[in-house]
Amino acid sequence: MAMGFTQDQVACVCEVLLQSGCIDRLSSFLRSVPSLSTRPNSSYVGPQHIVESVLKAQAAVAFHQGRFSDLYALIESNVFTSRSHSLLQQLWLRARYLEAELQRGRPLGAVGKYRVRRKFPLPRTIWDGEETSYCFKEKSRCVLREWYCRKPYPSPREKRELAAATGLTATQVSNWFKNRRQRDRAAQSRKGQMEDAFPDCLGSSGTTRVLLHRSDDDLSPPPSPRSRELLPCSQLSSVQPPPLRHLGSAHYPPYRGDSNVHCRLNTPH
């Protein structure tokens, strides 16, 4: 079926089927490509954007078929552009989590997932080297923290703007603010209890110096020494929340191959 397709059409069909989640049809389509049907794990020869679309399709099929070793080998032996990092990072981590769950015989909690990420860090072929925390890039967390210092209750419109600026979803942004408010309330409660229990520790002004540690449930790796340290909220001079700046393209950008290519999906179910 795919014998009459051009390379751009092959890449386009791979992208469309991948984004629509039709993995069975995607697997059938890859088997129909002559250069891949006899050697399913072989490299597809062509321009970079075409090869990358085929490799992503192969990675998704390998994941859904439980061929995790093939998935890891494919990711580690090919260099991908940033537009493909998000998808391949998800496949890598989910495969590692599933393998760990099968070995332990139970679902992984936050601690278990953190240990898996530490044991199997993302390959540099799908990672730009920036520190991540719970799969949030550090620059995204900086934007959220700076906004939180001025306005811990952003409006729905502001959440959408923050999502666009950080590359996260509006739900992720909303959850981040909710969790941060809960942690701050808990920390304030503990501080009050400590002041009641140890009144002699108070200074002459009736205040106490509180050292801020990473919370016990913050399982993210320590920040890079090069990471910019944020000032306490009280030391921030600006009254208004910081301006939003877009930090990157969407996780699943549209296919940008040959503009004259039109995909017609006639792949078998």
C-alpha positions in Angstrom: 0.0 0.0 0.0 2.8 2.4 0.9 4.9 1.4 -2.1 3.6 4.4 -4.1 4.1 6.9 -1.4 6.8 9.6 -1.5 9.0 10.1 1.5 7.1 13.2 2.5 3.8 11.3 2.4 5.3 8.5 4.5 6.3 11.1 7.1 3.0 12.9 6.9 1.0 9.7 7.5 3.2 8.7 10.4 2.6 12.1 12.0 -1.2 12.0 11.5 -1.6 8.4 12.8 0.7 9.1 15.7 -1.1 12.3 16.8 -4.5 10.6 16.4 -3.4 7.7 18.6 -4.1 5.0 15.9 -1.1 2.9 16.9 -2.4 -0.4 15.3 -2.9 1.4 12.0 0.5 3.0 12.4 2.1 -0.4 13.0 0.4 -1.7 9.9 1.5 1.3 7.8 5.1 0.9 8.9 5.1 -2.8 7.9 3.9 -1.7 4.4 6.9 0.6 3.8 9.3 -1.5 1.7 12.5 -0.3 3.4 11.0 -1.0 6.9 8.9 -4.1 6.3 11.8 -6.5 6.1 13.8 -4.8 8.8 11.4 -3.2 11.3 14.1 -1.7 13.5 16.3 -0.4 10.6 17.0 3.3 10.0 14.9 5.1 7.4 17.0 7.0 4.9 16.0 10.5 4.0 15.9 14.2 5.1 16.1 14.8 8.8 12.4 15.8 9.3 11.2 12.7 7.4 13.5 10.3 9.3 12.5 11.8 12.6 8.8 11.3 11.9 9.4 7.6 11.0 11.6 7.1 14.1 8.9 8.6 16.4 6.4 6.3 14.9 8.6 3.3 15.4 9.2 4.4 19.0 5.5 4.7 19.7 4.8 1.3 18.2 7.6 -0.3 20.1 6.2 1.1 23.4 2.7 0.0 22.8 3.8 -3.5 21.9 5.9 -3.7 25.0 9.2 -3.9 23.2 11.0 -1.6 25.6 14.5 -2.7 24.7 13.9 -1.7 21.1 12.5 1.6 22.3 15.5 2.4 24.4 17.9 1.4 21.6 16.1 3.5 19.0 16.1 6.6 21.3 19.7 6.2 22.4 21.1 5.6 18.9 19.4 8.6 17.1 19.6 12.3 17.8 16.2 14.1 17.8 15.3 17.8 17.4 13.6 19.6 20.3 10.2 19.3 18.6 10.2 15.6 19.3 11.7 15.6 22.8 8.4 15.8 24.7 6.8 12.7 23.2 10.0 10.6 23.4 10.6 11.7 27.0 7.1 10.5 27.9 7.7 7.2 26.1 11.1 6.7 27.8 9.8 7.5 31.3 6.5 5.5 31.0 8.4 2.5 29.8 10.9 2.7 32.7 8.0 3.0 35.2 6.2 0.0 33.7 9.3 -2.1 33.8 9.8 -1.2 37.5 6.2 -1.9 38.3 6.4 -5.3 36.7 9.5 -6.1 38.7 8.0 -5.0 42.0 4.5 -6.2 41.4 2.9 -3.0 42.5 2.2 0.5 41.2 5.0 3.1 41.7 4.4 6.0 44.0 6.1 9.4 43.8 9.2 8.2 45.5 9.4 5.1 43.3 9.1 7.2 40.1 11.8 9.6 41.4 14.2 6.7 42.0 13.5 5.3 38.5 14.3 8.8 37.0 17.5 9.0 38.9 18.5 5.5 37.9 17.6 5.9 34.2 18.1 9.6 33.3 16.9 10.9 30.0 19.4 10.3 27.2 21.0 13.5 25.8 19.5 12.5 22.4 16.0 13.6 23.7 17.0 16.1 26.4 18.6 19.6 26.2 20.4 19.2 29.5 18.2 21.6 31.4 17.3 20.6 35.0 13.8 19.2 35.3 11.6 18.7 38.2 8.5 16.4 38.0 9.0 16.8 34.2 8.7 20.6 34.6 11.6 22.5 33.1 13.3 24.8 35.7 12.6 27.9 33.6 8.9 27.0 33.7 9.0 26.7 37.5 10.8 30.0 37.7 7.9 31.7 35.8 5.3 30.1 38.1 7.2 30.9 41.3 7.7 34.5 40.3 4.0 34.9 39.5 3.0 33.2 42.7 4.9 35.6 44.8 2.7 38.5 43.5 -0.5 36.7 42.8 -1.1 33.2 44.3 -4.6 33.1 42.9 -4.4 33.7 39.1 -7.5 34.1 37.1 -8.5 31.5 34.5 -7.3 33.8 31.8 -4.0 34.3 33.5 -3.6 30.5 34.0 -4.1 30.1 30.2 -1.4 32.7 29.6 0.9 31.0 32.0 0.3 27.7 30.3 1.2 29.3 26.9 4.3 30.9 28.4 5.6 27.7 30.1 4.6 25.0 27.6 2.4 23.4 30.3 -1.3 22.8 30.2 -3.8 25.0 32.0 -4.6 22.0 34.3 -0.9 21.6 35.2 -0.6 25.3 36.0 -3.8 25.2 38.1 -2.5 22.1 40.0 0.9 23.7 40.6 -0.7 26.8 42.2 -3.1 24.6 44.3 -0.3 22.4 45.6 2.0 25.4 46.3 -0.8 27.1 48.3 -1.3 23.9 50.3 2.4 23.6 51.1 2.6 27.2 52.2 -0.4 26.9 54.5 1.1 23.7 56.0 4.5 25.4 56.5 2.8 28.4 58.1 1.0 26.1 60.5 4.2 24.3 61.5 5.9 27.7 62.0 3.1 28.8 64.4 3.3 25.6 66.3 7.1 25.9 66.6 6.8 29.5 67.9 4.2 28.4 70.5 6.5 25.5 71.6 9.7 27.5 71.7 8.9 31.2 72.6 12.5 31.8 73.7 13.6 31.4 70.1 11.8 34.5 69.1 13.9 37.6 68.4 13.4 40.9 70.1 11.0 42.1 67.5 8.8 39.1 68.1 9.7 37.4 64.9 11.7 34.2 64.3 14.2 33.4 61.6 13.0 30.4 59.6 15.3 28.4 57.4 13.6 27.4 54.2 14.3 23.8 53.3 13.1 21.7 50.4 9.9 20.1 51.5 9.9 16.4 52.2 7.5 15.7 49.3 9.7 17.6 46.8 11.4 14.7 45.1 13.0 16.7 42.3 16.7 16.5 41.8 18.7 19.4 43.3 19.0 22.4 41.0 22.0 23.0 38.9 24.6 25.4 40.5 24.1 27.5 37.4 20.3 27.8 38.1 19.3 31.4 39.0 18.3 31.7 42.7 15.0 33.5 43.2 14.8 36.3 45.8 12.3 36.0 48.6 8.9 37.5 47.8 9.5 40.4 50.3 12.6 41.5 48.3 11.0 41.6 44.9 10.6 45.3 43.9 7.9 44.9 41.2 4.3 45.2 42.3 2.7 43.6 39.2 3.2 40.0 38.2 6.1 39.4 35.8 5.3 39.6 32.1 4.7 36.3 30.4 7.1 35.2 27.7 6.6 32.2 25.5 9.3 29.6 26.3 8.9 27.3 23.4 6.6 25.7 20.9 3.7 23.4 21.7 4.5 19.8 22.6 3.0 18.4 19.4 3.7 21.0 16.6 2.0 20.3 13.3 3.9 18.5 10.6 6.0 20.9 8.5 7.1 18.9 5.6 6.4 19.5 1.9 3.5 22.1 1.8 2.2 20.4 -1.3 1.8 17.0 0.3 -1.8 16.0 1.2 -2.3 13.0 3.4 -5.0 10.5 2.6 -5.3 7.8 5.2 -6.3 4.6 3.4 -4.4 2.4 5.9 -6.2 -0.8 6.9 -7.8 -1.0 10.4 
